[in-house]
Amino acid sequence: MTVLLLDDRTEVSRQALTLARQFGEPRSIALDIFQPFAPDALAAAIAQQDPTAVFAAGTERGNEVMARVAARMRLPFAANCIAVTPGDPVIVTRLRWGGSLLEEARLHSPKPLITVAPHSVRPDDGPPPKEIVVDRPDDREFVVQVKEHIQPSDGGVSLAEARVIVSGGRGVGSKEGFAILEELAGLLGAAVGCSRAVTSAGWRPHSDQVGQTGTKVSPEVYIACGISGATQHMAGLKGAKRILAINSDPQAPLMMNADYTVTGDLKEIVPAISAEIRKRR
């Protein structure tokens, strides 16, 4: 039996389901079947099914649960796959180095354990999986669990879910310099992000960082202000539909890879954009 671990975001679960169908008719276990979220309890429930394969979305929770499943079943686990070919061994294509490298690997395992990289597979139109009725694991499996969700202090939009992101880099100049980016984000209903250089300088918290070691995003529009575009940062915004880059250096890597560019001082350009938005409302 192929087991699909459902994420709380429908789209990424459908992507995992698409690859899981290659191994038979998937049956699902939802992440919210136990509340609060308890990764060991979910891992125990999956392992008890004696599955022939297990798929999950390659999100923070999906990867966390799958790692625990692998430890319980003493099997290898392939994370962040974008393609899978059944066989013995199973052949997988994985995202590595934050998405800057594709790796083709062979998974030598009697029971493949695989997570699917978000926003990397076109979901099919097949039927939803049937749900598995599972018994509640022993209370000892709930020792590790989510106890509280803390909202951002500014009440901002989540980076991972935002349709528009206004992001700043070293070129913003200071912690106070983000005020104009926050103003623009407020007008657009956007989230505020930043580069690693900004978090390293202490201007913004790590939770705002976009990149390989931060949050990977897939907004409709990504507005990059004063960001040069290091490889690690570019890896985090591969899912962006459109990129607007504002930078004084027209040769900056992000400027060369953006859909739209504005060359100049962001401290003049960003307020001008905000003023134009207000004028048109």
Secondary structure, 3 states (H helix, E strand, C coil): CEEEEECCCHHHHHHHHHHHHHHCCCEEEEHHHCCCCCHHHHHHHHHCCCCCEEEEECCHHHHHHHHHHHHHHCCCCEEEEEEEECCCCEEEEEEEHHHCEEEEEEECCCCCEEEECCCCCCCCCCCCCEECCCCCCCHHHHCCCCCCCCCCCCCCCCCCCCCEEEEECHHHCCCHHHHHHHHHHHHHCCEEEECHHHHHCCCCCHHHEECCCCECCCCCEEEEECCCCCHHHHHHCCCCCEEEEEECCCCCHHHHHCCEEEECCHHHHHHHHHHHHHHHC
